[in-house]
Amino acid sequence: MLVSFDKDKGGQLGLLHPFAHIGIEVPDRSDVDDIAERARELGCLHWEPRQMPRPVGYICAVKDPDGNVIEISHDQQVFDTVRRLWAS
């Protein structure tokens, strides 16, 4: 999932800034915690794990070497929704 704000539409963002980020949904809530722990050890944890209201779910975020934010989520139901909508 790629997300950005409409106010930034048409402008050059360079890296995924200011809010835009790459989102990856994982199958289990514990995967978010495991990834956050590893990112914490490596010094690249950007958001601590937190439960957010629907449809956001349980999330954390890490920064890649270029400074882009990678959101790790569980229970956003993106995979289920895409599978339902695009099922053949």
C-alpha positions in Angstrom: 0.0 0.0 0.0 1.3 3.5 -0.9 -0.1 6.5 1.0 0.3 10.2 0.7 -1.7 13.4 1.4 -3.6 15.2 -1.4 -2.0 18.5 -0.4 1.3 17.0 -1.7 -0.2 15.9 -5.0 1.8 17.2 -8.0 4.8 18.2 -6.1 8.2 16.4 -6.1 8.5 14.4 -2.9 11.9 12.9 -3.4 12.1 10.3 -0.7 8.8 9.2 0.7 8.1 12.5 2.6 6.4 13.9 4.5 3.8 11.2 5.3 4.1 8.9 2.3 5.3 5.4 3.2 5.4 1.8 2.1 3.0 -0.4 4.0 3.4 -4.2 4.4 0.7 -6.3 6.1 1.9 -9.3 8.0 -0.2 -12.3 8.9 0.2 -12.3 12.7 0.2 -9.6 15.3 3.4 -11.2 16.8 5.2 -10.5 13.5 4.8 -6.8 14.1 6.4 -7.2 17.5 9.2 -9.4 16.2 10.0 -6.9 13.4 10.0 -4.0 15.9 12.3 -5.8 18.2 14.8 -6.5 15.4 14.5 -2.9 14.2 15.1 -1.6 17.7 18.3 -3.7 17.9 19.5 -2.3 14.6 18.6 1.3 15.5 16.0 1.8 12.7 12.7 1.6 14.6 10.7 4.6 13.6 7.3 4.0 15.4 7.0 1.7 18.4 4.2 -0.9 18.0 0.8 0.5 18.7 -2.8 -0.5 18.3 -4.7 2.0 16.2 -8.4 2.3 15.4 -9.8 0.5 12.4 -8.9 0.3 9.7 -5.3 0.9 10.7 -4.8 -2.0 13.0 -1.7 -2.9 14.9 1.4 -1.2 13.4 5.0 -0.2 13.8 7.4 1.4 11.3 11.0 1.1 10.4 13.3 3.3 8.3 15.2 1.8 5.4 18.8 2.9 4.7 17.6 5.7 2.4 15.4 7.1 5.2 12.1 5.9 3.8 9.4 4.8 6.3 8.2 1.2 6.0 5.0 0.5 8.0 4.5 -3.0 9.2 0.8 -3.7 10.0 -1.5 -6.5 11.1 -5.3 -6.6 10.7 -5.7 -3.8 8.1 -7.4 -6.4 6.0 -5.7 -5.1 2.8 -4.8 -8.6 1.7 -8.3 -10.0 2.4 -9.9 -7.1 0.6 -7.7 -7.3 -2.5 -8.2 -11.1 -2.6 -12.0 -10.7 -2.4 -12.1 -7.9 -5.0 -9.7 -9.4 -7.5 -10.6 -13.1 -7.0 -11.1 -14.8 -10.4 
